Amino acid sequence: KQTNKIERNKQNNKPTKERKTKKGRNKQKMKERSKQRNKQTRKERNEKRKKMKKCKTETEK
């Protein structure tokens, strides 16, 4: 058990590039997800704006 602890410490004290953690991958996934979400909201916002413009031009006529 003691040796295991030592091994684990060695693993944890490695520089970040050598360490194999899921953190990086999860961060990437989260970034992708937020990108998609932003894309969607942007689309929706633009559509709303277009509709509003249409309504304005119709009422002016």
C-alpha distance matrix in Angstrom:
0.0 3.8 5.5 5.1 6.5 8.9 9.9 10.7 12.6 14.4 15.4 16.6 18.6 20.6 24.2 25.1 26.9 24.0 21.7 21.9 22.4 24.8 26.4 29.0 30.0 30.3 32.4 34.6 35.1 36.0 38.5 40.1 40.4 42.0 44.3 45.4 46.0 48.0 50.0 50.9 51.9 53.9 55.7 56.5 57.7 60.0 61.4 62.2 63.9 65.9 67.1 68.0 70.0 71.8 72.7 74.0 76.2 77.5 78.5 80.2 82.4
3.8 0.0 3.8 5.3 5.1 6.4 8.7 9.9 10.8 12.6 14.4 15.4 16.7 19.0 22.7 24.0 26.1 23.2 21.2 22.1 22.7 25.5 26.7 29.2 30.6 31.1 32.8 35.1 35.9 36.7 38.9 40.7 41.2 42.6 44.8 46.3 46.8 48.6 50.7 51.8 52.6 54.5 56.5 57.4 58.4 60.6 62.3 63.0 64.4 66.6 67.9 68.7 70.6 72.5 73.5 74.6 76.8 78.3 79.2 80.8 83.0
5.5 3.8 0.0 3.8 5.3 5.0 6.1 8.5 9.8 10.5 12.3 14.1 15.3 17.0 20.8 22.3 23.9 20.8 19.2 20.1 21.3 24.3 25.8 27.9 29.3 30.2 31.9 33.9 34.9 36.0 38.0 39.7 40.5 42.0 43.9 45.4 46.3 47.9 49.9 51.1 52.2 53.9 55.8 56.9 57.9 60.0 61.7 62.6 64.0 66.0 67.4 68.4 70.1 72.0 73.1 74.3 76.4 77.9 79.0 80.4 82.6
5.1 5.3 3.8 0.0 3.8 5.4 5.0 6.1 8.6 9.8 10.5 12.2 14.2 15.8 19.4 20.4 22.0 19.0 16.9 17.3 18.2 21.0 22.7 24.9 26.0 26.8 28.7 30.7 31.5 32.7 34.8 36.4 37.1 38.7 40.7 42.0 42.9 44.6 46.6 47.7 48.8 50.6 52.4 53.5 54.6 56.7 58.3 59.2 60.7 62.7 64.0 65.0 66.8 68.7 69.7 71.0 73.1 74.5 75.6 77.1 79.3
6.5 5.1 5.3 3.8 0.0 3.8 5.4 5.1 6.2 8.7 9.8 10.4 12.2 14.6 18.1 19.1 21.3 18.7 16.3 17.3 17.7 20.6 21.7 24.1 25.7 26.2 27.7 30.1 31.0 31.8 33.9 35.8 36.4 37.7 39.8 41.4 42.0 43.6 45.7 46.9 47.8 49.5 51.6 52.5 53.4 55.6 57.4 58.1 59.5 61.7 63.0 63.8 65.7 67.6 68.6 69.7 71.9 73.4 74.4 75.8 78.1
8.9 6.4 5.0 5.4 3.8 0.0 3.8 5.4 5.1 6.2 8.6 9.8 10.5 12.7 16.4 18.1 20.1 17.3 15.7 17.3 18.4 21.6 22.6 24.6 26.4 27.3 28.6 30.7 32.1 33.0 34.7 36.7 37.6 38.8 40.7 42.5 43.3 44.7 46.7 48.2 49.1 50.6 52.7 53.9 54.7 56.7 58.6 59.5 60.6 62.8 64.3 65.1 66.8 68.8 70.0 70.9 73.0 74.7 75.7 77.0 79.3
9.9 8.7 6.1 5.0 5.4 3.8 0.0 3.8 5.4 5.0 6.2 8.7 9.9 11.1 14.9 16.4 17.8 14.7 13.1 14.4 15.9 19.2 20.6 22.3 23.9 25.1 26.6 28.4 29.8 31.0 32.7 34.4 35.5 36.9 38.6 40.3 41.3 42.8 44.6 46.1 47.2 48.7 50.7 52.0 52.9 54.8 56.6 57.7 58.9 60.9 62.5 63.4 65.0 67.0 68.2 69.3 71.2 72.9 74.1 75.4 77.5
10.7 9.9 8.5 6.1 5.1 5.4 3.8 0.0 3.8 5.4 5.0 6.2 8.6 10.2 13.7 14.5 16.4 13.7 11.3 12.3 13.1 16.3 17.5 19.5 21.2 22.0 23.5 25.6 26.8 27.8 29.6 31.5 32.4 33.7 35.6 37.3 38.1 39.6 41.6 43.0 44.0 45.5 47.6 48.7 49.6 51.6 53.4 54.4 55.7 57.7 59.2 60.1 61.8 63.7 64.9 66.0 68.0 69.6 70.7 72.1 74.3
12.6 10.8 9.8 8.6 6.2 5.1 5.4 3.8 0.0 3.8 5.3 5.0 6.0 8.7 12.1 13.5 15.9 13.7 11.6 13.6 14.4 17.7 18.2 20.1 22.3 23.1 24.0 26.3 27.9 28.5 30.1 32.3 33.3 34.3 36.2 38.2 38.9 40.1 42.2 43.8 44.5 45.9 48.2 49.4 50.0 52.0 54.1 54.9 56.0 58.2 59.8 60.5 62.1 64.2 65.4 66.2 68.3 70.1 71.0 72.3 74.6
14.4 12.6 10.5 9.8 8.7 6.2 5.0 5.4 3.8 0.0 3.8 5.5 5.2 6.6 10.3 12.4 14.2 11.5 10.4 12.8 14.5 18.1 18.8 20.1 22.3 23.7 24.4 26.3 28.2 29.2 30.4 32.5 33.9 34.9 36.4 38.5 39.6 40.6 42.5 44.4 45.3 46.4 48.6 50.1 50.8 52.5 54.6 55.7 56.6 58.6 60.5 61.2 62.6 64.8 66.1 67.0 68.8 70.7 71.8 72.9 75.2
15.4 14.4 12.3 10.5 9.8 8.6 6.2 5.0 5.3 3.8 0.0 3.8 5.6 5.6 9.1 10.2 11.7 8.9 7.1 9.1 10.8 14.5 15.4 16.7 18.7 20.2 21.1 22.9 24.6 25.8 27.1 29.0 30.4 31.6 33.1 35.0 36.2 37.4 39.2 40.9 42.0 43.2 45.3 46.8 47.6 49.3 51.3 52.5 53.5 55.4 57.2 58.1 59.5 61.5 62.9 63.9 65.7 67.5 68.7 69.9 72.0
16.6 15.4 14.1 12.2 10.4 9.8 8.7 6.2 5.0 5.5 3.8 0.0 3.8 5.5 8.2 8.8 11.4 9.7 7.2 9.5 10.1 13.6 13.7 15.4 17.8 18.8 19.4 21.6 23.4 24.1 25.4 27.7 28.9 29.8 31.5 33.6 34.4 35.5 37.6 39.3 40.1 41.3 43.6 44.9 45.5 47.4 49.5 50.4 51.4 53.5 55.3 56.0 57.5 59.6 60.9 61.7 63.7 65.5 66.6 67.7 70.0
18.6 16.7 15.3 14.2 12.2 10.5 9.9 8.6 6.0 5.2 5.6 3.8 0.0 3.8 6.5 8.5 11.2 9.8 8.5 11.8 12.9 16.5 16.1 17.2 20.0 21.3 21.3 23.4 25.7 26.2 27.1 29.5 31.0 31.6 33.1 35.5 36.4 37.1 39.2 41.2 41.9 42.8 45.3 46.8 47.1 48.9 51.2 52.1 52.8 55.0 56.9 57.5 58.8 61.1 62.5 63.1 65.0 67.0 68.0 69.0 71.4
20.6 19.0 17.0 15.8 14.6 12.7 11.1 10.2 8.7 6.6 5.6 5.5 3.8 0.0 3.8 6.3 8.1 6.3 6.2 9.8 11.7 15.4 15.3 15.6 18.4 20.2 20.2 21.7 24.3 25.2 25.8 28.0 29.8 30.6 31.7 34.1 35.4 36.0 37.8 40.0 40.9 41.6 43.9 45.7 46.1 47.6 50.0 51.2 51.8 53.8 55.8 56.5 57.7 59.9 61.5 62.1 63.8 65.9 67.1 68.0 70.2
24.2 22.7 20.8 19.4 18.1 16.4 14.9 13.7 12.1 10.3 9.1 8.2 6.5 3.8 0.0 3.8 5.6 5.7 6.5 10.2 11.9 15.2 14.5 14.1 17.2 19.1 18.5 19.8 22.8 23.6 23.7 26.0 28.1 28.6 29.4 32.1 33.4 33.7 35.4 37.9 38.7 39.2 41.6 43.4 43.7 45.0 47.6 48.8 49.2 51.2 53.4 54.0 55.0 57.3 59.0 59.5 61.1 63.3 64.5 65.3 67.5
25.1 24.0 22.3 20.4 19.1 18.1 16.4 14.5 13.5 12.4 10.2 8.8 8.5 6.3 3.8 0.0 3.8 5.5 5.1 8.1 9.1 12.0 10.9 10.3 13.6 15.4 14.7 16.1 19.0 19.8 19.9 22.2 24.3 24.8 25.7 28.3 29.6 30.0 31.8 34.1 35.0 35.5 37.9 39.7 40.1 41.5 43.9 45.1 45.6 47.6 49.8 50.4 51.5 53.8 55.4 56.0 57.6 59.8 61.0 61.8 64.0
26.9 26.1 23.9 22.0 21.3 20.1 17.8 16.4 15.9 14.2 11.7 11.4 11.2 8.1 5.6 3.8 0.0 3.8 5.6 7.8 9.7 12.3 11.9 10.3 13.0 15.6 15.0 15.5 18.6 20.0 19.7 21.6 24.1 24.8 25.2 27.7 29.5 29.9 31.2 33.7 34.9 35.2 37.4 39.5 40.0 41.0 43.5 45.0 45.4 47.1 49.4 50.3 51.2 53.3 55.2 55.8 57.2 59.4 60.8 61.6 63.6
24.0 23.2 20.8 19.0 18.7 17.3 14.7 13.7 13.7 11.5 8.9 9.7 9.8 6.3 5.7 5.5 3.8 0.0 3.8 6.4 9.4 12.6 13.1 12.2 14.3 17.1 17.2 17.8 20.4 22.1 22.3 23.9 26.2 27.3 27.9 30.1 31.9 32.6 33.9 36.2 37.5 38.1 40.1 42.1 42.8 44.0 46.2 47.8 48.4 50.1 52.3 53.3 54.2 56.3 58.1 58.9 60.3 62.4 63.8 64.7 66.7
21.7 21.2 19.2 16.9 16.3 15.7 13.1 11.3 11.6 10.4 7.1 7.2 8.5 6.2 6.5 5.1 5.6 3.8 0.0 3.8 6.1 9.7 10.4 10.4 12.6 14.7 15.3 16.4 18.7 20.1 20.9 22.7 24.5 25.7 26.8 28.8 30.3 31.3 32.8 34.9 36.1 37.0 39.0 40.8 41.6 43.0 45.1 46.5 47.3 49.1 51.1 52.1 53.3 55.3 56.9 57.8 59.4 61.3 62.7 63.7 65.8
21.9 22.1 20.1 17.3 17.3 17.3 14.4 12.3 13.6 12.8 9.1 9.5 11.8 9.8 10.2 8.1 7.8 6.4 3.8 0.0 3.8 6.9 8.8 9.0 10.1 12.4 13.8 14.6 16.3 18.2 19.3 20.6 22.3 24.0 25.1 26.8 28.4 29.7 31.0 32.8 34.3 35.4 37.2 38.9 40.0 41.4 43.3 44.8 45.8 47.5 49.3 50.5 51.8 53.6 55.2 56.3 58.0 59.7 61.1 62.3 64.2
22.4 22.7 21.3 18.2 17.7 18.4 15.9 13.1 14.4 14.5 10.8 10.1 12.9 11.7 11.9 9.1 9.7 9.4 6.1 3.8 0.0 3.7 5.4 6.8 8.0 9.4 11.0 12.5 13.9 15.3 16.9 18.4 19.7 21.3 22.8 24.4 25.6 27.1 28.8 30.3 31.6 33.0 34.8 36.3 37.3 39.0 40.8 42.1 43.3 45.1 46.8 47.9 49.4 51.2 52.6 53.8 55.5 57.2 58.5 59.8 61.8
24.8 25.5 24.3 21.0 20.6 21.6 19.2 16.3 17.7 18.1 14.5 13.6 16.5 15.4 15.2 12.0 12.3 12.6 9.7 6.9 3.7 0.0 3.8 5.6 5.3 6.1 8.5 10.0 10.6 12.2 14.2 15.4 16.4 18.2 19.9 21.2 22.4 24.1 25.7 27.0 28.4 30.0 31.7 33.0 34.3 36.0 37.6 38.9 40.3 42.1 43.6 44.8 46.4 48.1 49.4 50.8 52.5 54.0 55.4 56.9 58.8
26.4 26.7 25.8 22.7 21.7 22.6 20.6 17.5 18.2 18.8 15.4 13.7 16.1 15.3 14.5 10.9 11.9 13.1 10.4 8.8 5.4 3.8 0.0 3.8 5.5 5.2 6.0 8.6 9.9 10.4 12.2 14.2 15.2 16.3 18.2 20.0 20.8 22.2 24.1 25.7 26.6 28.1 30.1 31.4 32.3 34.2 36.0 37.1 38.3 40.3 41.9 42.8 44.4 46.3 47.6 48.7 50.6 52.3 53.5 54.8 56.9
29.0 29.2 27.9 24.9 24.1 24.6 22.3 19.5 20.1 20.1 16.7 15.4 17.2 15.6 14.1 10.3 10.3 12.2 10.4 9.0 6.8 5.6 3.8 0.0 3.8 5.5 5.1 6.2 8.7 9.9 10.6 12.4 14.2 15.4 16.5 18.5 19.9 20.9 22.5 24.5 25.7 26.7 28.7 30.4 31.2 32.7 34.7 36.1 37.0 38.8 40.7 41.7 43.0 45.0 46.5 47.5 49.2 51.0 52.4 53.5 55.5
30.0 30.6 29.3 26.0 25.7 26.4 23.9 21.2 22.3 22.3 18.7 17.8 20.0 18.4 17.2 13.6 13.0 14.3 12.6 10.1 8.0 5.3 5.5 3.8 0.0 3.8 5.4 5.1 6.2 8.6 9.8 10.6 12.3 14.3 15.3 16.7 18.4 19.9 21.1 22.8 24.4 25.6 27.1 28.8 30.1 31.5 33.2 34.8 36.0 37.6 39.3 40.6 42.0 43.7 45.3 46.5 48.1 49.7 51.2 52.6 54.4
30.3 31.1 30.2 26.8 26.2 27.3 25.1 22.0 23.1 23.7 20.2 18.8 21.3 20.2 19.1 15.4 15.6 17.1 14.7 12.4 9.4 6.1 5.2 5.5 3.8 0.0 3.8 5.3 5.0 6.1 8.5 9.8 10.4 12.2 14.0 15.3 16.3 18.1 19.8 21.0 22.3 23.9 25.7 26.9 28.2 30.0 31.6 32.8 34.2 36.0 37.5 38.7 40.3 42.0 43.3 44.7 46.5 48.0 49.3 50.8 52.7
32.4 32.8 31.9 28.7 27.7 28.6 26.6 23.5 24.0 24.4 21.1 19.4 21.3 20.2 18.5 14.7 15.0 17.2 15.3 13.8 11.0 8.5 6.0 5.1 5.4 3.8 0.0 3.8 5.4 5.1 6.2 8.7 9.8 10.5 12.2 14.3 15.2 16.3 18.2 20.0 20.9 22.1 24.2 25.7 26.5 28.2 30.2 31.3 32.4 34.3 36.0 37.0 38.5 40.4 41.8 42.8 44.7 46.4 47.6 48.9 51.0
34.6 35.1 33.9 30.7 30.1 30.7 28.4 25.6 26.3 26.3 22.9 21.6 23.4 21.7 19.8 16.1 15.5 17.8 16.4 14.6 12.5 10.0 8.6 6.2 5.1 5.3 3.8 0.0 3.8 5.4 5.1 6.2 8.6 9.9 10.5 12.4 14.2 15.2 16.5 18.5 20.0 20.8 22.6 24.5 25.5 26.8 28.7 30.3 31.3 32.9 34.8 36.0 37.2 39.0 40.7 41.8 43.4 45.1 46.6 47.8 49.6
35.1 35.9 34.9 31.5 31.0 32.1 29.8 26.8 27.9 28.2 24.6 23.4 25.7 24.3 22.8 19.0 18.6 20.4 18.7 16.3 13.9 10.6 9.9 8.7 6.2 5.0 5.4 3.8 0.0 3.8 5.4 5.1 6.1 8.6 9.8 10.6 12.3 14.1 15.3 16.6 18.4 19.8 21.2 22.7 24.2 25.7 27.2 28.7 30.2 31.7 33.2 34.7 36.1 37.7 39.2 40.6 42.2 43.7 45.2 46.7 48.4
36.0 36.7 36.0 32.7 31.8 33.0 31.0 27.8 28.5 29.2 25.8 24.1 26.2 25.2 23.6 19.8 20.0 22.1 20.1 18.2 15.3 12.2 10.4 9.9 8.6 6.1 5.1 5.4 3.8 0.0 3.8 5.4 5.0 6.1 8.4 9.8 10.4 12.0 14.0 15.3 16.3 17.9 19.8 21.0 22.1 24.0 25.7 26.8 28.2 30.0 31.5 32.6 34.3 36.0 37.3 38.6 40.5 42.0 43.2 44.7 46.7
38.5 38.9 38.0 34.8 33.9 34.7 32.7 29.6 30.1 30.4 27.1 25.4 27.1 25.8 23.7 19.9 19.7 22.3 20.9 19.3 16.9 14.2 12.2 10.6 9.8 8.5 6.2 5.1 5.4 3.8 0.0 3.8 5.4 5.2 6.1 8.7 9.8 10.4 12.1 14.2 15.3 16.1 18.2 19.9 20.7 22.2 24.2 25.6 26.5 28.3 30.2 31.2 32.5 34.4 36.0 37.0 38.7 40.5 41.8 43.0 45.0
40.1 40.7 39.7 36.4 35.8 36.7 34.4 31.5 32.3 32.5 29.0 27.7 29.5 28.0 26.0 22.2 21.6 23.9 22.7 20.6 18.4 15.4 14.2 12.4 10.6 9.8 8.7 6.2 5.1 5.4 3.8 0.0 3.8 5.5 5.0 6.3 8.6 9.9 10.5 12.4 14.3 15.2 16.6 18.5 19.9 21.0 22.7 24.5 25.6 27.0 28.8 30.3 31.5 33.1 34.8 36.1 37.6 39.2 40.8 42.1 43.8
40.4 41.2 40.5 37.1 36.4 37.6 35.5 32.4 33.3 33.9 30.4 28.9 31.0 29.8 28.1 24.3 24.1 26.2 24.5 22.3 19.7 16.4 15.2 14.2 12.3 10.4 9.8 8.6 6.1 5.0 5.4 3.8 0.0 3.8 5.4 5.2 6.2 8.6 9.9 10.7 12.4 14.1 15.4 16.7 18.3 20.0 21.3 22.7 24.3 25.9 27.3 28.7 30.3 31.8 33.2 34.7 36.4 37.8 39.3 40.8 42.6
42.0 42.6 42.0 38.7 37.7 38.8 36.9 33.7 34.3 34.9 31.6 29.8 31.6 30.6 28.6 24.8 24.8 27.3 25.7 24.0 21.3 18.2 16.3 15.4 14.3 12.2 10.5 9.9 8.6 6.1 5.2 5.5 3.8 0.0 3.8 5.4 4.9 6.0 8.4 9.7 10.4 11.9 14.0 15.2 16.1 18.0 19.8 20.8 22.1 24.0 25.6 26.6 28.2 30.0 31.3 32.5 34.4 36.0 37.2 38.6 40.6
44.3 44.8 43.9 40.7 39.8 40.7 38.6 35.6 36.2 36.4 33.1 31.5 33.1 31.7 29.4 25.7 25.2 27.9 26.8 25.1 22.8 19.9 18.2 16.5 15.3 14.0 12.2 10.5 9.8 8.4 6.1 5.0 5.4 3.8 0.0 3.8 5.4 5.1 6.1 8.6 10.0 10.4 12.2 14.3 15.2 16.3 18.3 19.9 20.9 22.4 24.4 25.6 26.8 28.5 30.3 31.4 32.9 34.6 36.2 37.3 39.2
45.4 46.3 45.4 42.0 41.4 42.5 40.3 37.3 38.2 38.5 35.0 33.6 35.5 34.1 32.1 28.3 27.7 30.1 28.8 26.8 24.4 21.2 20.0 18.5 16.7 15.3 14.3 12.4 10.6 9.8 8.7 6.3 5.2 5.4 3.8 0.0 3.8 5.5 5.0 6.2 8.7 9.8 10.6 12.4 14.2 15.4 16.7 18.5 20.0 21.2 22.8 24.4 25.8 27.1 28.8 30.4 31.8 33.2 34.9 36.4 37.9
46.0 46.8 46.3 42.9 42.0 43.3 41.3 38.1 38.9 39.6 36.2 34.4 36.4 35.4 33.4 29.6 29.5 31.9 30.3 28.4 25.6 22.4 20.8 19.9 18.4 16.3 15.2 14.2 12.3 10.4 9.8 8.6 6.2 4.9 5.4 3.8 0.0 3.8 5.4 5.1 6.2 8.5 9.9 10.6 12.2 14.2 15.4 16.6 18.3 20.0 21.2 22.6 24.3 25.8 27.1 28.6 30.4 31.7 33.1 34.7 36.6
48.0 48.6 47.9 44.6 43.6 44.7 42.8 39.6 40.1 40.6 37.4 35.5 37.1 36.0 33.7 30.0 29.9 32.6 31.3 29.7 27.1 24.1 22.2 20.9 19.9 18.1 16.3 15.2 14.1 12.0 10.4 9.9 8.6 6.0 5.1 5.5 3.8 0.0 3.8 5.4 5.1 5.9 8.5 9.8 10.3 12.0 14.1 15.2 16.2 18.1 19.9 20.8 22.3 24.2 25.6 26.7 28.5 30.1 31.4 32.7 34.7
50.0 50.7 49.9 46.6 45.7 46.7 44.6 41.6 42.2 42.5 39.2 37.6 39.2 37.8 35.4 31.8 31.2 33.9 32.8 31.0 28.8 25.7 24.1 22.5 21.1 19.8 18.2 16.5 15.3 14.0 12.1 10.5 9.9 8.4 6.1 5.0 5.4 3.8 0.0 3.8 5.6 5.1 6.2 8.7 9.9 10.6 12.3 14.3 15.3 16.5 18.5 20.0 21.1 22.6 24.5 25.8 27.1 28.7 30.4 31.7 33.3
50.9 51.8 51.1 47.7 46.9 48.2 46.1 43.0 43.8 44.4 40.9 39.3 41.2 40.0 37.9 34.1 33.7 36.2 34.9 32.8 30.3 27.0 25.7 24.5 22.8 21.0 20.0 18.5 16.6 15.3 14.2 12.4 10.7 9.7 8.6 6.2 5.1 5.4 3.8 0.0 3.8 5.4 5.1 6.3 8.6 10.0 10.7 12.4 14.3 15.4 16.7 18.5 20.1 21.2 22.7 24.5 26.0 27.2 28.8 30.5 32.1
51.9 52.6 52.2 48.8 47.8 49.1 47.2 44.0 44.5 45.3 42.0 40.1 41.9 40.9 38.7 35.0 34.9 37.5 36.1 34.3 31.6 28.4 26.6 25.7 24.4 22.3 20.9 20.0 18.4 16.3 15.3 14.3 12.4 10.4 10.0 8.7 6.2 5.1 5.6 3.8 0.0 3.8 5.4 5.0 6.0 8.5 9.8 10.5 12.2 14.2 15.3 16.4 18.3 19.9 21.0 22.4 24.4 25.7 27.0 28.6 30.5
53.9 54.5 53.9 50.6 49.5 50.6 48.7 45.5 45.9 46.4 43.2 41.3 42.8 41.6 39.2 35.5 35.2 38.1 37.0 35.4 33.0 30.0 28.1 26.7 25.6 23.9 22.1 20.8 19.8 17.9 16.1 15.2 14.1 11.9 10.4 9.8 8.5 5.9 5.1 5.4 3.8 0.0 3.8 5.4 5.1 6.1 8.6 9.9 10.5 12.2 14.2 15.3 16.4 18.3 20.0 21.0 22.6 24.4 25.8 27.0 28.9
55.7 56.5 55.8 52.4 51.6 52.7 50.7 47.6 48.2 48.6 45.3 43.6 45.3 43.9 41.6 37.9 37.4 40.1 39.0 37.2 34.8 31.7 30.1 28.7 27.1 25.7 24.2 22.6 21.2 19.8 18.2 16.6 15.4 14.0 12.2 10.6 9.9 8.5 6.2 5.1 5.4 3.8 0.0 3.8 5.5 5.2 6.2 8.7 9.9 10.6 12.4 14.3 15.4 16.6 18.5 20.0 21.2 22.6 24.5 25.9 27.4
56.5 57.4 56.9 53.5 52.5 53.9 52.0 48.7 49.4 50.1 46.8 44.9 46.8 45.7 43.4 39.7 39.5 42.1 40.8 38.9 36.3 33.0 31.4 30.4 28.8 26.9 25.7 24.5 22.7 21.0 19.9 18.5 16.7 15.2 14.3 12.4 10.6 9.8 8.7 6.3 5.0 5.4 3.8 0.0 3.8 5.5 5.1 6.2 8.6 9.9 10.6 12.3 14.3 15.4 16.6 18.4 20.1 21.2 22.7 24.5 26.1
57.7 58.4 57.9 54.6 53.4 54.7 52.9 49.6 50.0 50.8 47.6 45.5 47.1 46.1 43.7 40.1 40.0 42.8 41.6 40.0 37.3 34.3 32.3 31.2 30.1 28.2 26.5 25.5 24.2 22.1 20.7 19.9 18.3 16.1 15.2 14.2 12.2 10.3 9.9 8.6 6.0 5.1 5.5 3.8 0.0 3.8 5.5 5.1 6.2 8.7 9.9 10.5 12.3 14.3 15.4 16.5 18.5 20.0 21.2 22.6 24.7
60.0 60.6 60.0 56.7 55.6 56.7 54.8 51.6 52.0 52.5 49.3 47.4 48.9 47.6 45.0 41.5 41.0 44.0 43.0 41.4 39.0 36.0 34.2 32.7 31.5 30.0 28.2 26.8 25.7 24.0 22.2 21.0 20.0 18.0 16.3 15.4 14.2 12.0 10.6 10.0 8.5 6.1 5.2 5.5 3.8 0.0 3.8 5.4 5.0 6.2 8.6 9.8 10.5 12.3 14.3 15.3 16.6 18.4 20.0 21.1 22.8
61.4 62.3 61.7 58.3 57.4 58.6 56.6 53.4 54.1 54.6 51.3 49.5 51.2 50.0 47.6 43.9 43.5 46.2 45.1 43.3 40.8 37.6 36.0 34.7 33.2 31.6 30.2 28.7 27.2 25.7 24.2 22.7 21.3 19.8 18.3 16.7 15.4 14.1 12.3 10.7 9.8 8.6 6.2 5.1 5.5 3.8 0.0 3.8 5.4 5.1 6.2 8.6 9.8 10.6 12.4 14.2 15.5 16.5 18.5 20.1 21.4
62.2 63.0 62.6 59.2 58.1 59.5 57.7 54.4 54.9 55.7 52.5 50.4 52.1 51.2 48.8 45.1 45.0 47.8 46.5 44.8 42.1 38.9 37.1 36.1 34.8 32.8 31.3 30.3 28.7 26.8 25.6 24.5 22.7 20.8 19.9 18.5 16.6 15.2 14.3 12.4 10.5 9.9 8.7 6.2 5.1 5.4 3.8 0.0 3.8 5.4 5.1 6.1 8.6 9.8 10.5 12.3 14.4 15.3 16.5 18.4 20.2
63.9 64.4 64.0 60.7 59.5 60.6 58.9 55.7 56.0 56.6 53.5 51.4 52.8 51.8 49.2 45.6 45.4 48.4 47.3 45.8 43.3 40.3 38.3 37.0 36.0 34.2 32.4 31.3 30.2 28.2 26.5 25.6 24.3 22.1 20.9 20.0 18.3 16.2 15.3 14.3 12.2 10.5 9.9 8.6 6.2 5.0 5.4 3.8 0.0 3.8 5.4 5.0 6.2 8.6 9.9 10.5 12.4 14.2 15.4 16.5 18.6
65.9 66.6 66.0 62.7 61.7 62.8 60.9 57.7 58.2 58.6 55.4 53.5 55.0 53.8 51.2 47.6 47.1 50.1 49.1 47.5 45.1 42.1 40.3 38.8 37.6 36.0 34.3 32.9 31.7 30.0 28.3 27.0 25.9 24.0 22.4 21.2 20.0 18.1 16.5 15.4 14.2 12.2 10.6 9.9 8.7 6.2 5.1 5.4 3.8 0.0 3.8 5.4 5.1 6.2 8.7 9.9 10.7 12.3 14.3 15.4 16.8
67.1 67.9 67.4 64.0 63.0 64.3 62.5 59.2 59.8 60.5 57.2 55.3 56.9 55.8 53.4 49.8 49.4 52.3 51.1 49.3 46.8 43.6 41.9 40.7 39.3 37.5 36.0 34.8 33.2 31.5 30.2 28.8 27.3 25.6 24.4 22.8 21.2 19.9 18.5 16.7 15.3 14.2 12.4 10.6 9.9 8.6 6.2 5.1 5.4 3.8 0.0 3.8 5.4 5.0 6.2 8.6 10.0 10.6 12.3 14.3 15.6
68.0 68.7 68.4 65.0 63.8 65.1 63.4 60.1 60.5 61.2 58.1 56.0 57.5 56.5 54.0 50.4 50.3 53.3 52.1 50.5 47.9 44.8 42.8 41.7 40.6 38.7 37.0 36.0 34.7 32.6 31.2 30.3 28.7 26.6 25.6 24.4 22.6 20.8 20.0 18.5 16.4 15.3 14.3 12.3 10.5 9.8 8.6 6.1 5.0 5.4 3.8 0.0 3.8 5.4 5.1 6.2 8.7 9.9 10.6 12.3 14.5
70.0 70.6 70.1 66.8 65.7 66.8 65.0 61.8 62.1 62.6 59.5 57.5 58.8 57.7 55.0 51.5 51.2 54.2 53.3 51.8 49.4 46.4 44.4 43.0 42.0 40.3 38.5 37.2 36.1 34.3 32.5 31.5 30.3 28.2 26.8 25.8 24.3 22.3 21.1 20.1 18.3 16.4 15.4 14.3 12.3 10.5 9.8 8.6 6.2 5.1 5.4 3.8 0.0 3.8 5.4 5.1 6.2 8.6 10.0 10.6 12.5
71.8 72.5 72.0 68.7 67.6 68.8 67.0 63.7 64.2 64.8 61.5 59.6 61.1 59.9 57.3 53.8 53.3 56.3 55.3 53.6 51.2 48.1 46.3 45.0 43.7 42.0 40.4 39.0 37.7 36.0 34.4 33.1 31.8 30.0 28.5 27.1 25.8 24.2 22.6 21.2 19.9 18.3 16.6 15.4 14.3 12.3 10.6 9.8 8.6 6.2 5.0 5.4 3.8 0.0 3.8 5.5 5.3 6.2 8.7 10.0 10.9
72.7 73.5 73.1 69.7 68.6 70.0 68.2 64.9 65.4 66.1 62.9 60.9 62.5 61.5 59.0 55.4 55.2 58.1 56.9 55.2 52.6 49.4 47.6 46.5 45.3 43.3 41.8 40.7 39.2 37.3 36.0 34.8 33.2 31.3 30.3 28.8 27.1 25.6 24.5 22.7 21.0 20.0 18.5 16.6 15.4 14.3 12.4 10.5 9.9 8.7 6.2 5.1 5.4 3.8 0.0 3.8 5.6 5.1 6.2 8.6 10.1
74.0 74.6 74.3 71.0 69.7 70.9 69.3 66.0 66.2 67.0 63.9 61.7 63.1 62.1 59.5 56.0 55.8 58.9 57.8 56.3 53.8 50.8 48.7 47.5 46.5 44.7 42.8 41.8 40.6 38.6 37.0 36.1 34.7 32.5 31.4 30.4 28.6 26.7 25.8 24.5 22.4 21.0 20.0 18.4 16.5 15.3 14.2 12.3 10.5 9.9 8.6 6.2 5.1 5.5 3.8 0.0 3.8 5.4 5.3 6.2 8.8
76.2 76.8 76.4 73.1 71.9 73.0 71.2 68.0 68.3 68.8 65.7 63.7 65.0 63.8 61.1 57.6 57.2 60.3 59.4 58.0 55.5 52.5 50.6 49.2 48.1 46.5 44.7 43.4 42.2 40.5 38.7 37.6 36.4 34.4 32.9 31.8 30.4 28.5 27.1 26.0 24.4 22.6 21.2 20.1 18.5 16.6 15.5 14.4 12.4 10.7 10.0 8.7 6.2 5.3 5.6 3.8 0.0 3.8 5.5 5.1 6.4
77.5 78.3 77.9 74.5 73.4 74.7 72.9 69.6 70.1 70.7 67.5 65.5 67.0 65.9 63.3 59.8 59.4 62.4 61.3 59.7 57.2 54.0 52.3 51.0 49.7 48.0 46.4 45.1 43.7 42.0 40.5 39.2 37.8 36.0 34.6 33.2 31.7 30.1 28.7 27.2 25.7 24.4 22.6 21.2 20.0 18.4 16.5 15.3 14.2 12.3 10.6 9.9 8.6 6.2 5.1 5.4 3.8 0.0 3.8 5.5 5.3
78.5 79.2 79.0 75.6 74.4 75.7 74.1 70.7 71.0 71.8 68.7 66.6 68.0 67.1 64.5 61.0 60.8 63.8 62.7 61.1 58.5 55.4 53.5 52.4 51.2 49.3 47.6 46.6 45.2 43.2 41.8 40.8 39.3 37.2 36.2 34.9 33.1 31.4 30.4 28.8 27.0 25.8 24.5 22.7 21.2 20.0 18.5 16.5 15.4 14.3 12.3 10.6 10.0 8.7 6.2 5.3 5.5 3.8 0.0 3.8 5.4
80.2 80.8 80.4 77.1 75.8 77.0 75.4 72.1 72.3 72.9 69.9 67.7 69.0 68.0 65.3 61.8 61.6 64.7 63.7 62.3 59.8 56.9 54.8 53.5 52.6 50.8 48.9 47.8 46.7 44.7 43.0 42.1 40.8 38.6 37.3 36.4 34.7 32.7 31.7 30.5 28.6 27.0 25.9 24.5 22.6 21.1 20.1 18.4 16.5 15.4 14.3 12.3 10.6 10.0 8.6 6.2 5.1 5.5 3.8 0.0 3.8
82.4 83.0 82.6 79.3 78.1 79.3 77.5 74.3 74.6 75.2 72.0 70.0 71.4 70.2 67.5 64.0 63.6 66.7 65.8 64.2 61.8 58.8 56.9 55.5 54.4 52.7 51.0 49.6 48.4 46.7 45.0 43.8 42.6 40.6 39.2 37.9 36.6 34.7 33.3 32.1 30.5 28.9 27.4 26.1 24.7 22.8 21.4 20.2 18.6 16.8 15.6 14.5 12.5 10.9 10.1 8.8 6.4 5.3 5.4 3.8 0.0
